[in-house]
Amino acid sequence: MKVYLDRNHCGVHQAGCDSCFGRRIEVNFKPIEGGLDMDVAGCVMEIEEEEQKSNVTFYLKDRDGQDKVLEVNQENWPEAYDSWIDLYEKQQEE
């Protein structure tokens, strides 16, 4: 799945962003009864290839003016749930 986010469309501070991001990916990787899906709202501008939920590539336009790419999968989604920015920085080091 590909998800396009633009953080310029949301005024939430970083800790709030991590929490919101965590809730969004949790519905993807830890489905609950009722079958909620990630939706286009807030900073989420577009979602493509929605049926491929096991690997999600987030294309983020961040407030610092940088375009960031974050890969989230079944193995690392708990890290992204805690803090997408920490996972992003870890992926940049690899």
N, C-alpha and C positions, 0 to 999 in steps of 0.2 A: 504494500500500500504506500502511496505517496501522500503526504500531508503538507500543505503550504500554510505557513503562519507568518503574520506580520505583527510583531509586538508593538508597532507604532499605533495600532488600533485599540490598545488596551493600556490603561493607566495604572495597572496593578504593579506594586513593587516586586522585587525579585523573589522574596519568600512566598508571597501570594501567587506569583507566577508558577513557582515550583509546585505548590499545592494544586492549583488549577490544572497544570500539565499532568500531574500525577493522577488526578481524577479522570482525565480524558483517556490516558493510556490504560488505566485500570479496567475500564469497560471493554477495552480491546483485548487485553491479555488475561483478564480474570473475569470472564462473562458471568453475569448474574441472571437469575430468572427474570424473564421478561425481555431478554435479548436487546439491551441497550447498545447502541452503536456510537462511535465517535461522530460528532456532528459539526456542521459549519456554523460557528457562532463565536463571538468575541474575536480573538486573534486568528482563529482558524478560517482561512479564506477559501480553501478548496481541498477536496479529498478525491484522489484518483485510485483506481484499482482496489476498490473497497473489499473485494473478496479475498485478497491476499493479506490476511491479517497477521500472519506469523512473523513477518518482517516489515517494519514500518520505517520509511525514510522521511524524516522531517526536514523540510527546507524552511529555515527561519530567517526572516529579515528582522534583525535585532535593532534595538534602539541605539546601539553604538555605531550604526551605519554599516555593519558587516552582515554579509550573507553567510549563514552557518548551515551545515548539514549534520544531522544527528541520525545515526542508525540505531534503531531499537528493535530487539528481537525477544524471543521467549526466554533466553538466557539472561539478558541484561536489563530487562524492563524493571525489575525492582530497584536498580540503581537510578534509572530515569524517573521512577516514581518518587524517590527521595529527593533528587535534584537533577534536573535535566542539564543544568549548566556544569555541574561536576562531571557528569558522564561525558558531555561534550568535550570538556578540557582533557579528560582521560583519553578519549578517542583521538584528540589532536596530538597527544604525546606518543601514540603508538605508531 
